[in-house]
Amino acid sequence: MLDLAFLGCGGSMPIPGRYLSSLLIRYEGRLILIDCGEGTQVSMKQVGWGLRAIDVILISHLHGDHIYGLPGLLATIRNSERTEPITIIGPKGIKRMMESILVLAPYLSYEIIILENPSEFTYLENMKIKTEKLNHTAPCLGYSFNIERNRKFDVVKAKENKVPKKIWSVLQNEEEALYDGVVYTPEQVLGKERKGLKLSYIADTRPTKTLPEFVKGSDLLITEGTYGDDEDVEKAIRNKHLTFKEAAEIAVHGEVSELLLTHFSPSILEPEEYIENARVVFKNSSVAHDHLYRSLRFSDDSDDE
């Protein structure tokens, strides 16, 4: 299960009642942070999930509304007496940017590992984080989170095949086992394949030909929606952002289950007023707001049939 907390849904600059875009993901008791504009750690304090469990920080791009909160956050994590390394992932230029940021946050109690522009990163063994180059005014990455799910152990099948209990755990990990001179295979104890989870996060961008394939099959697509009004498409093209309608078109072509819009222009005080511009294209669209909480759960066996 993935727990999500929207720390902020604003773009460009914070406004009263809206922090800058940032998302906190909780998985198996650990935390992943996506983007860190000014005020992020204040919002994190309000959410109450803690700071010390952050293992990975993903930066979409190096514009201030996505990174200016990082020096303060790293310093605050230091005060929590964390000693385990933190991995920071970002687009081209993140290493040079981190050199400057660490001048403002020296003497950290933990190591910073920087991965610049990776195509894929494995976290906690069964989560694959993939990146996608976006089309913005600066190098920018989108992220997808793919959680694999082991096949279900079939006790009846194991007993029918007379598989010794002592090697059940080995076979459940899809490894062959030798016991009393007999080779046993995972197929003798495992049931059907089970669907995992996929979450996609698309920050500042124009539509690209490869985006639908990158987000394809997502249980949830979170994407920027800087402009709600269709008439603002010229601004979106000029500033390399998305309108609500364009985001919904990505959701349709990507065959996702649900779309959540974030990163709203400061001029949009009530994003809900424009949501029909997305829903006319993709029905299961909605807008996020600061401190919106969501959970993505694995489907049960009946859902997989």
QUIVENUR-V58637 format. One record per pair of residues at least 4 apart in sequence whose C-alpha atoms are under 8 Angstrom apart, sorted by the first residue. I is the first residue (numbers start at 1). GAP is how many residues later the second one is. Records with the same first field share a line. If there is no record, write none. Layout:
BEGIN
I=GAP  GAP
END
This chain:
BEGIN
1=26  27  294  295  296  297
2=23  24  25  293  294  295
3=22  23  24  290  291  292  293
4=19  20  21  22  289  290  291
5=18  19  20  42  286  287  288  289
6=15  16  17  18  282  283  284  285  286  287
7=12  13  14  15  16  17  33  36  37  40  283  284  285
8=10  11  12  13  14  15  32  35  281  282  283
9=9  10  11  12  13  253  254  255  279  280  281
10=4  5  8  9  10  11  252  253  254  255  256
11=9  10  54  215  252  253  254  255
12=8  53  253  254
13=7  52  253
14=4  5  6  24  252
15=4  251
18=271  272
19=19  20  21  24  271
20=16  17  18  19  20  45  46  243
21=14  15  16  44  45  241  242
22=11  12  13  14  15  18  44
23=10  11  12
24=7  8  9  10
25=6  7  8
26=4  5  6
27=4
29=24
30=23  24  25
31=22  23  24  25
32=22  23  24  25  26
33=21  23  24  25
34=23  24  25  26
35=22  23  24  25  31  32
36=4  23  29  30  31  32  33  34
37=27  28  29  30  31  32  33
38=27  28  29  30  31  32
39=4  30
40=4  29  33
41=4  28  31  32
42=4
43=4
44=4  5  6  7
45=4  5
47=244
51=26  29
52=25  28  30
54=32
55=30  31  32
56=30  31  32  33
57=29  30  31  32
58=30  31  32
59=7  8  29  30  31  32  82
60=6  30  31  80  81  82  143
61=5  6  29  30  77  78  79  80
62=4  5  31  32  35  76  77  78
63=4  75
64=4
69=4
70=4  31
71=4  30  31  33  34
72=4  33
73=4
74=4  31  34
75=4  30  31  33
76=4
77=4  5
78=4  30  31  32
81=28
82=27  28
83=26  27  28
84=26  27
85=25  26  27  28
86=24  25  26  27
87=25  26  27  28
88=24  25  26  27
89=5  25  26  27  28  29
90=4  25  26  27  28  51
91=25  26  48  49  50
92=24  25  47
93=4  23
94=4  20  22
95=4  19  20  21
96=4
97=4
98=4
99=4
100=4
101=4
102=4
117=14  24
118=13
119=11  12  13
120=8  9  10  11
121=7  8  9
122=4  5  6  7
123=4  5  6
126=21  22  23
127=18  19  20  21
128=16  17  18  19
129=14  15  16  17
130=13  14  15  16
131=10  11  12  13
132=9  10  11  79  82
133=6  7  8  9
134=5  6  7  8  70  71  72  74
135=4  5  69  70  71  72  73  105
136=4  68  69  70  103  104  105
137=102  103
140=63  64  65
141=61  62
142=58  59  60  61
143=57  58  59
144=54  55  56  57  70  71
145=52  53  54  55
146=50  51  52  53
147=49  50  51
148=47  48  49
149=45  46  47
150=23  43  44
151=21  39  40  41  42  43
152=38  39  40  41  42
153=19  36  37  38
154=4  35  36  37
155=4  34
156=4
157=4  31  32  33
158=4  5  30  31  32
159=4
161=27  28
163=4  5  21  25  26
164=4
167=4  10  12
168=4  21
169=4
170=4  5  6  7
171=4  5  6  13  14  15  18  19
172=14  17  18
173=13
174=11  12
175=10  11
176=7  8  9  10
177=6  7  8
178=4  5  6
179=4  5
184=4
185=4
186=4
187=4
194=107  110
195=103  104  109
196=102  103
197=21  22  99  100  101
198=19  20  21  22
199=19  20  21  22  23
200=15  18  20  21  22
201=20  21  22
202=19  20  21  22
203=20  21  60
204=20  36  37  38
205=19  35  36  37
206=30  31  34  35  36
207=4  35  39  40  43
210=4
211=4  39  43
212=4  38  39  41  42  43
213=41
214=40
215=6  36  39  41
216=37  38  39  40
217=37  38  39  40
218=36  37  38  39  40
219=37  38  39  77
220=36  37  38  39  40
221=30  35  36  37  38  39
222=37  38  39  40
223=24  36  37  38  39  40
224=17  18  23  37  38  39  40
225=16  17  18  19  22  36  37  38  39
226=10  15  16  17  18  36  37  38  39
227=5  6  9  14  15  16  17  37  38  41
228=4  15  16  17  40  43  46  47  49
229=4  14  15  45  48
230=13  14  15  47
232=4  11
233=4  9  10
234=4
235=4  5
236=4  5  6  7
237=4  5
242=4  5
243=4
244=4  17  30  31  33  34
245=4  32  33  36
246=4  32
247=4  14  31
248=4  11  30  31  33  34  37
249=4  32  33
250=4
251=4  5  7  8  31
252=4  29  30
257=27
258=26  27
259=25  26  27
260=25  26  27  28
261=24  25  26  27
262=25  26  27
264=4  7
271=4  16
272=14  15
274=4
275=4  10  11  12
276=4
277=4
278=4  5  7
279=4  5  6  7
288=4
299=4  5
300=4
301=4
END
